[in-house]
Amino acid sequence: MHMQSSHWSSTSSTSALAPGGAVGTALGGGRGEGARTAPLRVDAQRNLEHVLRAAREVFGELGYGAPMEDVARRARVGVGTVYRRFPSKDVLVRRIAEEETSRLTDQARTALGQEDEPWSALSRFLRTSVASGAGRLLPPQVLRVGVAEDDVEGVPVETARVPQQRTQPGSGELRLVPEDGATTAVDDNGATALLEVVGRLVERAREAGELRADVSVSDVLLVIATNIDPKQLVEEAFLRRIHYKIRVESPSVEQYERIFRRYCENKEIPYDANAVRQVYKNFYHAHSIAPRGCHPRDILDHLVDIAKYLEIPPTLTQDLVERAGRSYFLDFPTAP
């Protein structure tokens, strides 16, 4: 994921969405003084939801450097509508990062609370977080985890790059590390809570002997950050040694439909466009999952196996598509 032109500054957070569907905006520049908080109209609330969904998709695909115009175009609203809700891009970036970091924290806590076996808890968190796609929108500083009292291979933690970070059990307190050259404090955005609970998952798995002692919290977060710009993770000299690099983008809706139709033909399943709309609505949109070109094949494989188990023909019925999607993406709770 390209995380460019995003400074995560606290100065731009003077305007932010208030909880409960209300928007609080610090007004100035001749437009009034003080703060105004009012409940959103139904159409305004709907536009806000469209903007947030579009922002997750656009930032997930293009990184936090993507312009607000791209978000507005994806949300099918005017750019002025986006700026009325979010007076600057940094405010929108902060909102999305906080939501996605909170989502990952909840997933980690659920795994920690519901799985007795340490490895089962860690692997459940990895599966759930990768399937939800929330790791693609992690703030960049979360991937630079430091240990308060140790250096890494003689390099001070403040300047250590992610591949160098290897922590041992009990080696110190995890903390956020600024970007290279940064002198100001690192914004939290809920990251500290995420590091704490993921650290507990990693520590339990280590103590049980089911995870190598040199695997760090950073390593685990890199696994779920599936679309990070490589330059955010390793030195440029390392990337030059990988001669050929291919970036595979998420397919468009039209491309996804063609892939889905092709696999239906291969499996001799009558194609139904409603099945694609159902997958997008109930999984990609409801749970902020990025569509991938391999998903149609995998979903149809699950559908065929479920139909075989039920001893019914494999067709794109609403029930079979829903079962296949839940089996493939994990059993998500009902979207709010």
N, C-alpha and C positions, 0 to 999 in steps of 0.2 A: 504494500500500500504506500503510495507516495505521500509523505507527510511534509509538504513544503509550504513555505510562507505562512506558517502558523506559529505564533509566539507564545500562546497560552498565557497572555498577560492578564493580571488581575485588574488593570486599569480599565479594561473594556467591559468589565462585568458590572458596570453601573446600571445596565439594562438587562433584565433577566426575567424569564417566565416565573410567575408565582405559582405555587401549588394550587390544585383544585380548579384548573381551567381558567385562572385569572392571569392577566398579564400586567406586570408592573414596569413602567418605563420612566426612566429619569429624563425629564424634559429640560431643554435648554435651548440656547441659540435663538431667542426670540419666540419660542413656541410655548412659553409658560415656565413656571418654576415649581419645584417640588416633585412628588411622585404621584402618579395616577394609577389606581388599581380598580379594575372593573371586570365583572364576569363577561366572558365572550359570548356573542350571539351564536346561534346554531351554525350559521354559514361560516362565521369566523373560526369557530372551533373545528369545523370540517376542513377549512383551508389550512389551519395549523397542523392538523394530523397529516394532510397531504404533504406539506412542506417538510415535516420531520421524517416521514417515510422516504421522500425523495432525497433528503439530505443523507440519510443512512446509505441509500443505494449509490448516490453519486460519490460521496466520500469513500465508501467501501471500494468502489471501482477505480476512482481517479486519485484518491488521497485527499487530505485536508487542504491541499493547495487548489482544488477545483473552485472555479468562480461561482458566485451566488447566482449568476445568470443560468448556469447549468442546473442548479437546484430548482430554480423557478420554472425552467423549461420542463424538467422531469415531473414537477408537481402540477404542471399545466395551470399555473397562475402567473400573474405579472410579477416582475422583480420587485416592484413597489410593495406588493403584498408581503413578500418575504422580509423586506426591510421594516415594514410596520411591526412585524412580530419580533424581528431580531435586528436591532439598529446597526449592528456590525457583524461581519462574518465571524469574528472571534467569539461573539456571544453564542452564535449558532453552533460553532465547533465545540465550545465548552459544554453546551447542553447535550449534544450527541455523545461526546466523550464520557460525560458523567453518567448518562443513561446506560451506555454499553458497558462501562466499567462496573456499574451497579448490577447489571444483568449477570456478568461473569461472577461477581462476588456472591450473588444469590445462588448461582449454580454450584459454586464451590461449597458453600455452606450446606446446601441440600445434600450433596454427595458426602460431605463430612458427617452429617447428621443421620443419614439413612443407610449408610454402608458400614458394617462392622469391620470388614477386612480392609486394612490399609490400602492394598493394591487395588481392590475393587472400587474404593472411594476415589482414588486418583484417576483410574482409568475411566470411571463414569464421568468425572468432571471433564476429562479430555474429550470424550466422545460427545458429550452434550454441548460443550463450548464450541467445538469445531463445527458441529451440525448447525448451531444457531448463527455462526458467522460473526459473533460479537467480537472475537479477537482481532478482526480486521480493522476495528475502529478504536483500538487501544491508544491512549495518548503515548507519544514516542518515549517520554521519560520513564514509563513503566517498564520498558525493555532494557533500561539501564539500572539494574538493581545493585546497590552497593551494600557492603557489610560494614557497620560502624567502626569496628576496631581493627580490621585487617587490611593489608595490602594484598594484591594479587600478583604473584610471580614478580615481586619487586616493583610493581607499578601501582602508584596510589590509586585507591578506589575511585577518586573523583575523576581520573582520566582514563580508567580502564574501559575498554570496549567490551561489548557483550560476550563475544566468544572467549575472552580471557577470564570471565567471571566463573570461578569454581569455588563453591563454599562447602565447608565441612560441617557436620552436625555440631551445634553449639558454638559456632565460630563468631557469633555476634548478632546484632539486631539489624534486620533488613531496613534499608531506607532508600528513597529515591535519589538519583544522581542527576545533576544538571547536564545539559548538553555541553559539548566541549567549548570551553571558553566562557561559559555562563558564570555570572557572579551573583545573580539574585537567587532567592529561594525558589525551589521548584513547586509549582502549583500542584495541589493534591488531586482534585477532581475525583475523589473517592478511591484513589490508587492505593493509599496506605492500607485501607481495609482489605482490598483485594490481595495485596502482598502478604498480609498477615494470615489470611485464611488459606491461601495457596501454600504458604510456607508451612502451615500445620499439616496439610496433605502430604507435602514432600517429606517433612520430618518423620511422620508416622511410617511412610513407606520405607524410608531409610532404616529406621529403627527395627522394622520387621525383617530387614534383610532382603526386601523385594525391589529395592531401587538402589542403583550404584551410589556410593557415597559422594562421588564427584558431580552428580547431577544437581544443578542449582534451580532455584525458582525461575531465574531468567530462561533456562533451557525449556522449562515447562511452558512459560509464556510464549516463547518462540514457536512452539509446536502449534499453539492455537492462533497465533498471529499469521494467518495463512497467506496474506497478500501484502506483506510489508515490503517496501522498497529496499532492495538488498544494500544500498548505500547507507541505510540507517543501521545496519547490523554489522557490517564488516568493513575493513579498510579497502580503499580503491585498489591497492596493489593486489589484494587477495582476489578481487573480482576480475582483474586482468588475466589471472591465471586460468580462469574459466573461459575458454576461447569462444564458445558459442552459447548464447543465452536466448531463451525463447519465453516470452510472456504470453500466457494464455488468458485472454479476457473472458468474462462471463458472456454467454450468448445473448443476443437480443431476443425479444419475445418471438419474432418471426423465425429466427434461426432455431430457437428452442422447439417451436412447433414442427419445423421440418425434420429435426432430429427425432422427435417423438414419433412423427408419422412414419419415418423410415424404419425405426425399430418395431413399430406395430406391424408393418408389412413383413419384416423379417420373421416375426413370431406368429404371423397370420392372425393377428388380432384386429378386428374392425376399428379403424381410427375414429375418434370422436373428439372434436375440438373442445367440447365442454370439459373433458378430462384435464386438458392443459390449463384451462381457466380455473378449475378446481384446485389444482396443485399450486398455482400462483397465489390464489386467494387464501387457501387454508394453511400454506406452509411458507412460501417465500415472503409474502407480504405480512402475514400474521406474526411471523417469528423472525423477520429480518434476515432470512437466509439468502445467500447469493446463489442464483441458479448456475449450474455447471453443465457442460456438455455431456458428461457421463451420467447425469441424473436420470434422463429418460430411460436409458438402458437398465439402470439399476432398479428404478421404480417398477418397470415392467417385469424384471426378473422376480421381484418380490410378489407382484400381482399374480404371476403365473404359479409360483409356489403356493401362495395362499389359496388360489382357486383349485389347485390339485389337491391340497389338503381337505378342502371343503367338498371336493368331488363335484365341482361345477365348472362350466366352460369359462376360460379366461377372457372376459370381456371388460370393457371400460365402464362398468357400472359405477355409480357414485359410491356405493359401499366398498367395492373392491379397491377403487382408487384411494379412498380414505384409509383403508386398512394397510395398503401397500405404502402409502406416504408415512403413516405413523410408524410402521415397522422400519422403514428406511431412515427417517429423520429422528427416530426415537419418539416415545409417547409424550408429546408436549401437552401441558394443561391447556384448557380452553382459553383462547385469547381474550383479554378484557375488552 
